[in-house]
Amino acid sequence: MNLIDWHKLPPLTTLRAFEATGRLGGYSAAARSLNVTTAAIAQQVRKLEADLGIALVRRDGRGLALTAAGRTLAGTLNDAFEQIAKGIDDVSVQEAARGVRVSTTVRFVDAVIMPRLSDFWAKHPGVQVSFAAEGNSWDLDLEAFDIAIRGGPPDHVWNGAAQKLLLKSPFVLCGTPELVRSSAKDLAGVPWIRDNSIGGHVFEGVVRDVGLSLAELQLVDPGGPKFELDAALQGYGLHLSPEVTVKKHLDQGDLEAIDIRLDWVACYFAVYRKGRVSNQVNNFLKWLTVTCAPLSYGA
């Protein structure tokens, strides 16, 4: 590919004004197509002629005609601008087909997004949204994903990225009704499910706040967030979780919260690239923000 010496090229505004003049047959028509004045088009064409040292247009009765050099340049510019327009269209089509790619936690997408996603599609039909349930422990990759949904403390900042707080949710310690009843007198007398997905030493802090230590607990580690909830629903242990991710099961009675105050709150953020984002990504961000607002603690 040949390198372009941009210092030798005239300004784009003059090239665009001349291309429109040649294609449409005059200054007035070019001015209307570019939404500027006729005088502005004429000035840009004269500037291009001065830069090149070549006459490009000439008077032809009451109108204008292109010189031989003008016809050559107009044809070249028309082909070039058509190629640019096609390239932009191709990129736009590819971007639209790609849709919105979201990295999130398995629990958040299951509890918050999937039950409500039909509302987004009703407002924005045809927009593909795909999820990768990577979880909090994965590094942000905002080249591979448009949005990353991550949990963290209220003051957490992702350097080099933009972020929006989606919702806050208090932590609850819960289990099957039978297990909760059996733990009423002794929280250390029943198994606890080891949650490795929360981060920020929340699990250890809650254990400490209820007057226990990790050493005296019987810990069950199913190996992942999805399995942790499944294990809790099977009655294999008490489960510490942001309330929003287990609310359905609490409402249905599959799980029951232990009546103990926990001074821990989970915050979920949407993290995305700084600067301009595509309309699809922007629409999903707006929808996500509005959807999560009424679910937030204290809303």
C-alpha positions as CSV (number, residue, x, y, z in Angstrom):
1,M,0.0,0.0,0.0
2,N,1.4,3.4,-1.0
3,L,1.8,5.9,1.8
4,I,-0.2,9.1,1.4
5,D,1.6,12.4,1.8
6,W,-1.2,14.4,3.5
7,H,0.8,17.6,3.3
8,K,0.4,17.6,-0.5
9,L,-3.3,17.0,-0.5
10,P,-5.7,20.0,-0.5
11,P,-8.2,20.4,2.4
12,L,-11.1,18.0,2.3
13,T,-13.6,20.9,2.3
14,T,-12.3,22.2,-1.0
15,L,-12.3,18.7,-2.6
16,R,-15.8,18.0,-1.4
17,A,-17.1,21.4,-2.7
18,F,-15.5,20.8,-6.1
19,E,-16.7,17.2,-6.4
20,A,-20.3,18.3,-5.7
21,T,-19.9,21.2,-8.2
22,G,-18.8,18.9,-10.9
23,R,-21.3,16.1,-10.2
24,L,-24.3,18.5,-9.9
25,G,-23.3,21.0,-12.6
26,G,-23.0,24.2,-10.6
27,Y,-22.3,26.1,-7.4
28,S,-26.0,26.5,-6.4
29,A,-26.8,22.8,-6.7
30,A,-23.6,21.9,-4.8
31,A,-24.4,24.5,-2.1
32,R,-27.9,22.9,-1.6
33,S,-26.5,19.4,-1.4
34,L,-23.9,20.4,1.2
35,N,-26.2,22.8,3.1
36,V,-23.9,25.8,2.7
37,T,-24.1,29.1,0.7
38,T,-23.4,29.4,-3.0
39,A,-20.6,31.9,-2.1
40,A,-19.0,29.4,0.2
41,I,-18.8,26.7,-2.5
42,A,-17.4,29.2,-5.1
43,Q,-14.8,30.3,-2.6
44,Q,-13.7,26.7,-1.9
45,V,-13.5,25.9,-5.6
46,R,-11.4,29.0,-6.2
47,K,-9.1,28.0,-3.3
48,L,-8.7,24.5,-4.7
49,E,-7.7,26.0,-8.1
50,A,-5.2,28.3,-6.4
51,D,-3.7,25.4,-4.4
52,L,-3.3,23.3,-7.5
53,G,-2.4,26.1,-9.9
54,I,-4.9,24.7,-12.3
55,A,-8.2,26.0,-13.8
56,L,-11.0,23.5,-13.0
57,V,-14.1,25.4,-14.0
58,R,-15.0,27.9,-16.6
59,R,-17.9,30.1,-17.5
60,D,-20.2,28.5,-20.1
61,G,-22.9,31.0,-21.0
62,R,-24.9,31.6,-17.8
63,G,-23.6,28.4,-16.2
64,L,-20.4,26.6,-15.5
65,A,-18.5,23.9,-17.2
66,L,-15.5,21.8,-16.2
67,T,-12.2,22.1,-17.9
68,A,-10.4,19.0,-19.1
69,A,-8.4,18.9,-15.9
70,G,-11.6,19.5,-13.9
71,R,-13.3,16.6,-15.5
72,T,-10.4,14.3,-14.7
73,L,-10.2,15.4,-11.1
74,A,-14.0,15.3,-10.6
75,G,-14.2,11.7,-11.9
76,T,-11.4,10.7,-9.6
77,L,-13.0,12.4,-6.6
78,N,-16.4,10.9,-7.3
79,D,-14.9,7.4,-7.4
80,A,-12.9,8.1,-4.2
81,F,-15.9,9.4,-2.2
82,E,-18.0,6.5,-3.4
83,Q,-15.4,4.1,-2.0
84,I,-15.2,6.0,1.3
85,A,-19.0,5.9,1.5
86,K,-19.0,2.2,0.8
87,G,-16.4,1.5,3.4
88,I,-18.3,3.4,6.0
89,D,-21.5,1.5,5.1
90,D,-19.7,-1.8,5.3
91,V,-18.3,-1.0,8.7
92,S,-21.7,0.2,9.9
93,V,-23.4,-3.0,8.7
94,Q,-20.7,-5.2,10.4
95,E,-21.1,-3.2,13.6
96,A,-24.9,-3.6,13.5
97,A,-24.6,-7.4,12.8
98,R,-22.2,-7.8,15.7
99,G,-24.7,-6.4,18.2
100,V,-23.8,-5.6,21.8
101,R,-21.3,-7.9,23.6
102,V,-21.6,-8.0,27.4
103,S,-19.3,-9.5,29.9
104,T,-21.1,-10.1,33.1
105,T,-21.6,-12.4,36.1
106,V,-23.7,-15.5,35.7
107,R,-25.8,-14.6,38.7
108,F,-26.5,-11.0,37.5
109,V,-27.5,-12.0,34.0
110,D,-29.7,-14.8,35.3
111,A,-31.5,-12.7,37.9
112,V,-31.6,-9.2,36.4
113,I,-31.1,-9.2,32.7
114,M,-32.6,-12.3,31.2
115,P,-36.1,-12.0,32.8
116,R,-36.4,-8.5,31.4
117,L,-34.5,-8.7,28.1
118,S,-37.7,-9.0,26.1
119,D,-38.5,-5.4,27.1
120,F,-35.2,-4.2,25.4
121,W,-36.0,-6.1,22.3
122,A,-39.5,-4.7,22.2
123,K,-37.9,-1.2,22.2
124,H,-35.0,-2.1,19.9
125,P,-36.0,-5.0,17.7
126,G,-33.3,-6.8,15.8
127,V,-30.4,-5.8,18.0
128,Q,-28.3,-8.8,18.9
129,V,-27.2,-9.0,22.6
130,S,-24.7,-11.7,23.6
131,F,-23.4,-12.5,27.1
132,A,-20.2,-14.0,28.5
133,A,-20.6,-15.0,32.1
134,E,-17.0,-14.3,33.1
135,G,-17.5,-13.1,36.6
136,N,-15.9,-10.5,38.8
137,S,-12.5,-12.2,38.9
138,W,-11.8,-11.7,35.1
139,D,-9.9,-8.7,33.9
140,L,-11.8,-6.2,31.8
141,D,-11.3,-6.6,28.1
142,L,-13.1,-3.7,26.5
143,E,-11.8,-4.6,23.1
144,A,-13.5,-7.9,23.1
145,F,-16.6,-6.6,24.9
146,D,-18.7,-3.4,24.7
147,I,-19.9,-3.5,28.3
148,A,-18.6,-5.3,31.4
149,I,-20.9,-5.7,34.4
150,R,-19.0,-6.0,37.5
151,G,-19.7,-6.0,41.3
152,G,-17.6,-4.0,43.7
153,P,-17.6,-1.6,46.6
154,P,-19.3,1.7,46.1
155,D,-16.1,3.7,45.6
156,H,-14.5,1.3,43.2
157,V,-13.0,2.9,40.1
158,W,-11.9,1.1,36.9
159,N,-9.0,3.1,35.6
160,G,-9.1,4.1,31.9
161,A,-12.8,3.2,31.5
162,A,-16.1,4.9,31.9
163,Q,-18.6,3.4,34.4
164,K,-22.2,3.7,35.6
165,L,-23.6,2.5,38.9
166,L,-26.5,0.2,38.0
167,L,-27.8,-0.8,41.4
168,K,-27.0,-1.5,45.0
169,S,-28.1,-4.6,46.8
170,P,-27.7,-5.6,50.5
171,F,-26.1,-9.0,51.2
172,V,-28.3,-11.7,52.7
173,L,-27.4,-15.0,54.4
174,C,-29.9,-17.6,53.2
175,G,-30.6,-21.2,52.8
176,T,-33.5,-23.6,52.4
177,P,-36.2,-23.2,55.1
178,E,-35.2,-26.5,56.7
179,L,-31.5,-25.5,56.9
180,V,-32.3,-22.0,58.2
181,R,-34.5,-23.6,61.0
182,S,-31.7,-26.0,62.0
183,S,-29.2,-23.1,62.1
184,A,-31.3,-20.9,64.4
185,K,-29.3,-21.7,67.5
186,D,-25.9,-22.3,66.1
187,L,-24.7,-20.8,62.7
188,A,-21.5,-22.8,63.0
189,G,-23.5,-26.1,63.3
190,V,-24.5,-26.1,59.6
191,P,-22.4,-26.0,56.4
192,W,-21.7,-22.7,54.7
193,I,-21.2,-22.5,50.9
194,R,-17.9,-20.9,50.2
195,D,-18.5,-18.0,47.8
196,N,-15.4,-17.3,45.8
197,S,-17.1,-14.9,43.4
198,I,-17.9,-11.9,45.7
199,G,-14.4,-10.6,46.3
200,G,-13.4,-7.8,48.5
201,H,-13.1,-10.1,51.5
202,V,-16.9,-9.8,52.0
203,F,-17.4,-13.5,52.9
204,E,-14.7,-13.3,55.5
205,G,-16.1,-10.1,56.8
206,V,-19.6,-11.5,57.2
207,V,-18.3,-14.5,59.0
208,R,-16.4,-12.3,61.4
209,D,-19.4,-10.0,61.9
210,V,-21.7,-12.8,63.0
211,G,-19.1,-13.8,65.6
212,L,-17.5,-16.8,63.8
213,S,-14.2,-17.7,62.2
214,L,-13.5,-19.5,59.0
215,A,-11.7,-22.2,61.0
216,E,-14.8,-23.3,62.8
217,L,-17.0,-23.5,59.7
218,Q,-17.7,-26.5,57.6
219,L,-17.3,-25.1,54.1
220,V,-18.8,-26.4,50.9
221,D,-17.1,-25.2,47.7
222,P,-19.1,-26.2,44.6
223,G,-16.6,-24.5,42.3
224,G,-18.4,-21.6,40.7
225,P,-21.2,-19.0,41.2
226,K,-23.8,-21.0,39.3
227,F,-23.1,-24.1,41.3
228,E,-23.1,-22.2,44.5
229,L,-26.7,-21.1,44.1
230,D,-27.7,-24.6,42.9
231,A,-26.0,-26.0,46.1
232,A,-27.9,-23.6,48.2
233,L,-31.2,-24.6,46.6
234,Q,-30.4,-28.3,47.3
235,G,-29.8,-27.5,51.0
236,Y,-26.1,-28.2,51.0
237,G,-25.2,-25.1,53.0
238,L,-26.0,-21.5,53.9
239,H,-25.4,-19.1,51.1
240,L,-24.2,-15.5,51.2
241,S,-25.4,-13.5,48.3
242,P,-26.5,-10.0,47.1
243,E,-30.2,-10.0,47.7
244,V,-31.0,-9.1,44.1
245,T,-29.5,-12.3,42.8
246,V,-31.6,-14.6,45.0
247,K,-34.8,-12.5,45.3
248,K,-36.8,-14.7,43.1
249,H,-36.0,-17.7,45.2
250,L,-36.7,-15.8,48.4
251,D,-40.1,-14.7,47.0
252,Q,-40.9,-18.3,46.0
253,G,-39.9,-19.7,49.3
254,D,-37.1,-21.9,47.9
255,L,-34.7,-20.0,50.1
256,E,-35.2,-18.1,53.3
257,A,-33.1,-15.3,54.7
258,I,-31.6,-15.6,58.2
259,D,-32.9,-12.8,60.4
260,I,-29.6,-11.1,61.0
261,R,-28.5,-7.6,59.9
262,L,-25.4,-7.6,57.6
263,D,-23.8,-4.2,57.0
264,W,-22.5,-5.1,53.6
265,V,-23.9,-3.8,50.3
266,A,-23.0,-5.0,46.8
267,C,-22.8,-2.5,44.0
268,Y,-23.0,-3.5,40.3
269,F,-21.5,-1.2,37.7
270,A,-21.6,-1.1,33.9
271,V,-18.0,-0.5,32.7
272,Y,-17.3,0.5,29.1
273,R,-14.9,2.3,26.8
274,K,-14.5,6.1,27.2
275,G,-15.5,8.3,24.4
276,R,-18.1,7.7,21.7
277,V,-19.9,4.3,21.7
278,S,-22.2,2.9,19.0
279,N,-25.9,3.7,19.1
280,Q,-26.7,0.0,19.9
281,V,-24.3,0.0,22.9
282,N,-25.7,3.4,24.0
283,N,-29.3,2.2,23.8
284,F,-28.5,-0.9,25.8
285,L,-26.7,1.1,28.5
286,K,-29.7,3.4,28.8
287,W,-32.1,0.5,29.0
288,L,-29.9,-1.3,31.5
289,T,-29.7,1.9,33.7
290,V,-33.4,2.4,33.7
291,T,-34.2,-1.3,34.3
292,C,-31.9,-1.6,37.2
293,A,-32.9,1.7,39.0
294,P,-36.0,0.3,40.7
295,L,-34.2,-2.8,41.8
296,S,-31.6,-0.8,43.7
297,Y,-31.4,-0.8,47.5
298,G,-33.2,2.2,48.8
299,A,-34.9,3.1,45.4
